[in-house]
Amino acid sequence: MVDGRLLKSFPGSASELCALCFETPFQLLVATILSAQCTDERVNLVMPEMIRRYPTPELLAGAKVADVEKVVYSTGFYRAKAKNLIDMASTLVARFRGEVPGDLPDLVTLAGVGRKTGNVIRSVAFGLPGLPVDTHVGRLARRLGLTKELDPVKVEYALNRLLPKEEWGGFSLRLILHGRAVCLARAPRCGICELADLCPSSPENARRKPANATESQTGRSKS
């Protein structure tokens, strides 16, 4: 029910909902690494120059760290990101013939890639099952009563059990978009939220919630 309502506000597949601009899995991988602690808007401003200079893993693998640092400087943590990008590209060339792998165990061996980034690549670039969990997804999942878990991996597994595999990526991005627009971290806009009647954290439901209430929303979210 939760995803059905969010789908009306944020229609489209995972690739259509992704705010990062890309044309190839390699470009999305670079953009996602750059997006750590950075806005998607800033990454989209930087990516054209990255693509112009380093359109292939081979060219990025052979780049000088200082040159990459200059291009990605405005995204923050530029030293670590530049090193990770070059190391990531080097691994693609050495182990994967310059192609971005689609399997999560392979993706997380790349520098700068964890489960969240790997699931972004799987769901957005390849249309494969993958549910990225960022701070928005974790926050909304707990507020909606879909899980009590704090660890992102445990949140991912909990949400995976509630949805068909083909819906994982889209659901994650819809939660992110809803979290950015409505369910804000410090001041959620419950008055305009289309999920308010379902959400145990909304002011109205919180007042009615009995002291021993449990996570009843989990079952209601499956449809």
N, C-alpha and C positions, 0 to 999 in steps of 0.2 A: 504493500500500500504506500509506503514511504517513497519508494523509487517511482511508482506510478504517478504520484503527484509531482515529484521533482521533474519527471520527464515532460510534463506539460509546460513547466517554466523554462527548462533547459533541454530542448529536444536535440536529437542527433546522436551520432556514434561517438566513440572515444576520440577518434581522429578529428572529427568535426568540432568537438568541444574543446580540444586542446588549444590553449592560448599562445603557445609557442609556434612561431612560423618555421616551417621546414618543408623540404621536398623529398628527402631521402632518409632512411633510417640513420645513416651516419650524421647527417645534419641535426636530426632530433637528438641523437646521443650527445653531440657537442653542446647543443642548446640546453639540454637537461642538466648536464654537468655544470654549465655556467649559471643555471638558475638557482643553485644553492645559495641561500641567504641573499637573494637578489630578485627583483620583480621581473615578471615575464616581459613587461614593456621594455625594460632596459636591455634584457637579453636580445630581444628582437631588433633593437637598434644596433647592437654589436655584431649580430650574426652575418649581415651582408659582407662586412669586411673580412670576417673569418672565412666565409665561403669563397670570397674572391682570392684570398691568399692561400687557403688550404682546402681546396675542394675535395681532396681525397685523403684517406688515411696515410698513404705513402708520403704525400707532401707534408702533412702535419707531423708524422713520425720523424721526418728529417729537419724539422724546424728548430731554430735556436730559441731557447727558453726566453731570453730577453725580448725577442721579437713578438712572441705570443703574449708575453706579459703586457706589452704596449697595447695590443689589440683588446685584451680582456680587462684592462685596468679598471674601467668604470663599473664592472660587475662586482667588485669587492673580492677580497681574498685572492687577488690576482696571481700571486706567486704560486700558491698551492694549486689553483685551477690550471695555470699554464703547464705546470709539471704534470698534473694528472692527465691533461689533454694529450700531451706528447707521449706519455707512458701508455695511455689507452690506445692511441693510434699505433704505437709500436707493437703492442700485443695483437691488435687486429691484423697487422701485416704478418707478424711472425707465426701466429697460431691459427688465424681464421681466414687467411688469404685475402685480407683486406675487406672482408664482409662482416657486417654486424650480425652476431649470432642471435637466434631467437629464444634459445633455452635459458632460463633463469640461472641455473648453475654456471653456465658459461659467461653470462652477462656480468655476474657479480665478481668474476675474476679480473675484470677490467678496472683500471685505476679510476677512482672517483665514482664508481658505480656500486650502490648498495641495493637492497631489495626494492626500495621505493623507486629508484631510477630504473632498475631492471624491469619492474612491472609497468612503468610508463612506456618503455620501449616496446615491450611485448604487446600491450593493449592498444597503444596509439599507432605505432609504426607498422606492426604486423597483424593487428586484429586478433591476437591470441589472448587467452585468459590471463589476466593480471590485474590486481587491485592495489594500486599504490596508496599507501597510508602516510599522509603528511599531518601537520598539526591540525588543519581544518577537519580532515576525515576523522582523526581520533577524537577531537572535541565534539563533533556532531554525533558520532556514534555513541558516545557516552551520554550526551544530553538527551538523545532520543531513546535511551534505554536499550540500545541494540547490543551493548556489551558494557562491562565494568572494567575491562582490561585497560591498563595504561601503556604497556609495551606495544609498540607499533606492529611487531610481527604477530603478537597474540590478537590484536585488533583485526589485522588482516585475515587471520584464520577464522575468527568469529564471524566476520562479515561474509567471508567466502561460503560459509555454511548456510547463509540465508538467501543466496541468490544463485541462479543458473550461471555457469562459468562464462557464457557469452555476454553476460550483463555486468561483470565485475568492473571492467575499465570505465564504462559509461557511468555507472553508479558512483564510483570514486570521484570522477570529475564533476558530476552534478552536486555531490556533497561539498566539494571544494568551492564551486561557484556559489552555492547557497551560503556557505560559510563566509565568503567574501562580501556578499551583497546583503544578507539578512541576519544570519546567526553569528553575529560578530562576537569576538572573544570576550570583550569587556562589557559590551552593552547590546545584547541580542535584541533584535527588533521584533519581538513576539507579536506586536500588534498587527504587523503586516505579513506574518509568516503563515504560509499555506499548510504548515505542518503543526500549527499550534495546538489543535485539538487532539493530535496524536502524541504530542511531546510531553513526557512526564515532568520535564523541567520548565514548562511554560508556567507563568504565574498562576493561572487559573487551575491547572491540573496539580501543581505543587501544593496548593491550599487544600485540595480535596484528597490528596494522597494519604492513605492510612500509614501509620507509623511502621507497620510490618510489611509494607508493599514490596513486591519483588519486580523483576524486569518483565512485566507483562507485554511490553511493546515488541519484544523479539518475535514472538509468534505472529503478531499482527503485521509485521513488516515483510513477510515472505511473499505476499501476493502483489 
